[in-house]
Amino acid sequence: MRGTTLESAWAGRVAQQDWAALAGELDAHGHALMGPLLTDEECGTLAALYDDGSRFRSTIDMARHRFGEGEYRYFTHDLPEVVAGLRAALYPKLLPIARDWAERLGRPGTWPEDLEEWIAQCHRAGQVKSSQILLRYGPGDWNALHRDLFGDMVFPLQVVIGLDKPGEDYTGGEFLMVEQRPRAQSRGAAMTLPQGHGLIFTTRDRPVRGARGWSAAPMRHGVSLVRSGRRRTLGLVFHDA
């Protein structure tokens, strides 16, 4: 009963978002800040899981791979209730946006209605590793601009949720996005993630209307230098690795 109640609570928070406005923001900018998805207590409980190695399949030292500075961990497929619940609640809301973008760009928008079926398709294509991420940054840490692409199976939207309070628990550490514009200089954006709030952003590009119709504007994301404190986030990716 407790799991059902919690899942209903997360689904309710997702449903209460203004999805028409979020879709408009995504169209215009390739990212959109949501209202709260997690309580402060839930954020603390989730962030504390980082030190439980049994929860994760691998740990990435970003400096070692020249990804930046800091560390993140990939969950195993045995996801915490909060992670599984939010991912399941968000997918059907993001799906119509993903399909609309695919239609504009002339791409196959064949993601199934059911998240589990989509993940099963990823696994049949050889993408079998969990891609849900818990990230931890300290002073001097940052994340280079990148895309979370792990193979041919790609869902075009993902979500990051702030687990700490900016300005209190840490300073710096803005979420960054850079859009490569055709025949023009790139456009950047920096966003602060309120604790418990989600940010939807494009996995690889967004549709842009031009004189000759729709084209894909490539986008990458990263994190600016953390100047003090500790910044932790949850990354929800809707395709496996």
RONU-205332 format. One record per residue (C-alpha): z, y, x. Coordinates in nm, 2 decimals. Layout:
// RONU-205332
       zz       yy       xx
        Z        Y        X
...
// end
This chain:
// RONU-205332
       zz       yy       xx
     0.00     0.00     0.00
     0.09     0.24     0.28
    -0.26     0.20     0.44
    -0.43     0.26     0.11
    -0.22     0.57     0.05
    -0.30     0.71     0.39
    -0.67     0.64     0.36
    -0.68     0.81     0.03
    -0.50     1.11     0.19
    -0.76     1.14     0.46
    -1.05     1.09     0.22
    -0.90     1.36     0.00
    -0.88     1.61     0.29
    -1.25     1.53     0.38
    -1.36     1.57     0.02
    -1.18     1.91    -0.01
    -1.40     2.07     0.25
    -1.67     2.30     0.14
    -1.96     2.07     0.23
    -2.24     2.31     0.11
    -2.10     2.58     0.34
    -2.06     2.34     0.63
    -2.42     2.22     0.59
    -2.54     2.58     0.60
    -2.34     2.64     0.92
    -2.48     2.33     1.08
    -2.84     2.43     0.98
    -2.78     2.78     1.13
    -2.59     2.70     1.45
    -2.57     2.32     1.51
    -2.19     2.32     1.46
    -1.94     2.40     1.18
    -1.57     2.44     1.19
    -1.38     2.24     0.92
    -1.05     2.30     0.76
    -0.75     2.08     0.85
    -0.80     1.70     0.86
    -0.47     1.60     1.02
    -0.11     1.72     0.99
     0.08     1.84     1.30
     0.28     1.52     1.29
    -0.03     1.31     1.27
    -0.18     1.50     1.56
     0.13     1.43     1.77
     0.14     1.06     1.69
    -0.23     1.02     1.77
    -0.21     1.21     2.10
     0.09     1.00     2.20
    -0.13     0.69     2.19
    -0.30     0.80     2.51
    -0.03     0.64     2.72
    -0.07     0.30     2.55
    -0.33     0.13     2.76
    -0.36    -0.16     2.52
    -0.53     0.07     2.27
    -0.83     0.14     2.49
    -1.13    -0.05     2.64
    -1.18     0.19     2.93
    -1.06     0.51     3.10
    -1.31     0.76     3.24
    -1.21     0.99     3.53
    -1.45     1.27     3.48
    -1.44     1.40     3.84
    -1.54     1.06     3.98
    -1.85     1.06     3.77
    -1.91     1.44     3.82
    -1.87     1.50     3.45
    -1.61     1.77     3.51
    -1.24     1.74     3.56
    -0.99     1.55     3.34
    -0.98     1.22     3.17
    -1.07     1.04     2.85
    -1.03     0.70     2.70
    -1.25     0.49     2.47
    -1.06     0.31     2.19
    -1.11    -0.06     2.14
    -1.26    -0.17     1.81
    -0.90    -0.22     1.68
    -0.88     0.15     1.58
    -0.57     0.32     1.47
    -0.56     0.37     1.09
    -0.61     0.74     1.12
    -0.92     0.71     1.33
    -1.08     0.44     1.11
    -0.98     0.62     0.80
    -1.13     0.96     0.90
    -1.44     0.80     1.04
    -1.50     0.61     0.71
    -1.44     0.92     0.50
    -1.66     1.15     0.70
    -1.97     0.93     0.73
    -2.08     0.95     0.37
    -2.04     1.33     0.37
    -2.24     1.37     0.69
    -2.51     1.12     0.59
    -2.70     1.35     0.35
    -2.71     1.62     0.62
    -2.84     1.37     0.88
    -3.11     1.25     0.64
    -3.22     1.60     0.56
    -3.25     1.69     0.93
    -3.45     1.37     0.99
    -3.69     1.45     0.71
    -3.75     1.80     0.85
    -3.81     1.67     1.20
    -4.04     1.38     1.08
    -3.79     1.12     1.21
    -3.68     0.80     1.04
    -3.37     0.87     0.84
    -3.29     0.51     0.77
    -2.91     0.51     0.82
    -2.76     0.29     0.55
    -2.51     0.41     0.29
    -2.24     0.18     0.44
    -2.09     0.28     0.78
    -2.01    -0.09     0.87
    -2.37    -0.19     0.81
    -2.49     0.09     1.04
    -2.24    -0.02     1.31
    -2.37    -0.37     1.27
    -2.72    -0.25     1.33
    -2.60    -0.08     1.65
    -2.45    -0.41     1.76
    -2.76    -0.60     1.68
    -2.95    -0.36     1.90
    -2.71    -0.42     2.19
    -2.48    -0.12     2.14
    -2.15    -0.31     2.10
    -1.88    -0.10     2.26
    -1.65     0.13     2.06
    -1.73     0.50     2.11
    -1.42     0.66     1.96
    -1.26     0.88     2.22
    -0.92     1.03     2.30
    -0.95     1.31     2.56
    -0.68     1.47     2.77
    -0.72     1.79     2.98
    -0.47     1.97     3.20
    -0.48     2.29     3.40
    -0.81     2.32     3.59
    -0.98     2.06     3.38
    -1.32     2.10     3.21
    -1.61     1.90     3.07
    -1.97     1.95     3.18
    -2.24     2.01     2.91
    -2.37     1.68     2.79
    -2.48     1.46     2.49
    -2.31     1.15     2.37
    -2.62     0.93     2.36
    -2.56     0.56     2.44
    -2.89     0.40     2.34
    -3.17     0.41     2.09
    -2.93     0.39     1.79
    -2.81     0.75     1.73
    -2.63     0.92     1.44
    -2.72     1.29     1.48
    -2.37     1.44     1.40
    -2.02     1.39     1.53
    -1.68     1.54     1.49
    -1.41     1.65     1.73
    -1.05     1.72     1.62
    -0.80     1.94     1.80
    -0.46     1.77     1.86
    -0.28     2.06     2.02
    -0.22     2.43     1.94
    -0.44     2.67     2.13
    -0.25     2.96     2.27
     0.08     2.77     2.25
     0.02     2.43     2.40
    -0.27     2.54     2.62
    -0.49     2.83     2.71
    -0.86     2.82     2.78
    -1.04     2.50     2.69
    -1.28     2.64     2.44
    -1.53     2.40     2.29
    -1.88     2.50     2.42
    -2.23     2.45     2.28
    -2.55     2.55     2.44
    -2.89     2.55     2.25
    -3.21     2.54     2.45
    -3.45     2.77     2.26
    -3.83     2.73     2.28
    -3.99     2.99     2.51
    -3.66     3.18     2.53
    -3.33     3.18     2.71
    -3.06     2.94     2.60
    -2.80     3.05     2.34
    -2.43     2.96     2.39
    -2.12     2.95     2.17
    -1.75     2.91     2.24
    -1.50     2.79     1.98
    -1.13     2.74     1.97
    -1.02     2.43     1.78
    -0.71     2.48     1.56
    -0.47     2.19     1.57
    -0.57     1.93     1.31
    -0.90     2.09     1.23
    -1.24     1.92     1.28
    -1.56     2.06     1.43
    -1.88     1.90     1.32
    -2.16     1.93     1.58
    -2.50     1.79     1.66
    -2.52     1.49     1.88
    -2.85     1.60     2.04
    -3.05     1.88     1.86
    -3.09     2.07     1.53
    -3.40     2.15     1.33
    -3.54     2.49     1.37
    -3.82     2.64     1.17
    -4.11     2.80     1.36
    -4.45     2.93     1.29
    -4.59     2.58     1.31
    -4.32     2.41     1.11
    -3.99     2.24     1.21
    -3.91     2.15     1.57
    -3.60     2.01     1.74
    -3.38     2.26     1.94
    -3.20     2.05     2.21
    -2.82     2.11     2.22
    -2.54     2.01     2.46
    -2.16     2.04     2.43
    -1.87     2.06     2.67
    -1.53     2.22     2.73
    -1.45     2.54     2.93
    -1.18     2.55     3.20
    -0.83     2.48     3.08
    -0.61     2.75     3.23
    -0.26     2.62     3.14
    -0.09     2.35     2.94
    -0.24     2.03     2.80
    -0.53     2.00     2.56
    -0.60     1.68     2.37
    -0.87     1.60     2.12
    -1.01     1.31     1.92
    -1.38     1.25     1.93
    -1.54     1.06     1.64
    -1.89     0.93     1.71
    -2.09     0.75     1.44
    -2.28     0.51     1.67
    -2.15     0.26     1.92
    -2.22     0.24     2.29
// end
